[in-house]
Amino acid sequence: MSNRSLTRRTVTAGLAAGAAAALLPPGARSATLGYKFRGPAPDRVLGLAPPPACTPGTIGRTAGPFYTPSTPRRTTLLEPDSGGEPLVLQGLVLTPDCRPVPGAVVDLWHCDERGRYDNRGFRYRGHQFTDSAGAFRFETVRPGHYTGRTPHFHVKVQGEKTRLLTTQLYFPDLREANRRDFIYRGELLLRLDRAGGHWRARFDFVPAPV
């Protein structure tokens, strides 16, 4: 098994470290993801309309203890043995005045349907670049529960001229689990529905300019 076991102590230590990091001034947390910006990806023809307002931007959340850099560039995180509920996550990366950020990197990772992270390989981990409309689209599954957390996606987003945004995304149909999670923020709820036997989720990111 390539998954490192989660324990209450491990999770608690990681969350405490992340909470402490969140108190640092922005300059102390600035970093780059290490992926080369090569311009926008091919047009995904998603036709997503931007929201009416993008300010003050997307709030950050801790990356937690299980981030892995240099993930594969891909649009699907599905595995041959994926047993979770299929989900398509899509959205836009935008400036504070709602203009698209083409060629921005979106790095996504999450646990599997049983609440386990793969920390030796790249199961349910991957990145891609936005197209000229600022759009991205991942095929994956809904992540499961694990001790102390509500199900969530982890995401890092960065454009060539934006600061690195590290945050988490939450599910609106899990109100009780969200309420018990001290990292949860309502501003980070996905727009969620079902179509064609799978879940569809959307979130638009507004990283801060450099």
Secondary structure, DSSP 8 states (H G I E B T S, - for coil): --B----HHHHHHHHHHHHHHTTS-HHHH-----------B----------S--TT--------TT--SS--B-SB---TT--S-EEEEEEEBB-TTS-B-TT-EEEEE---TTS--BSSS-TTEEEEE-BTTSEEEEEEE----BTTB--EEEEEEE-TTB--EEEEEE-TT-HHHHHT-TT--GGGB-EEEEETTEEEEE--B---B-
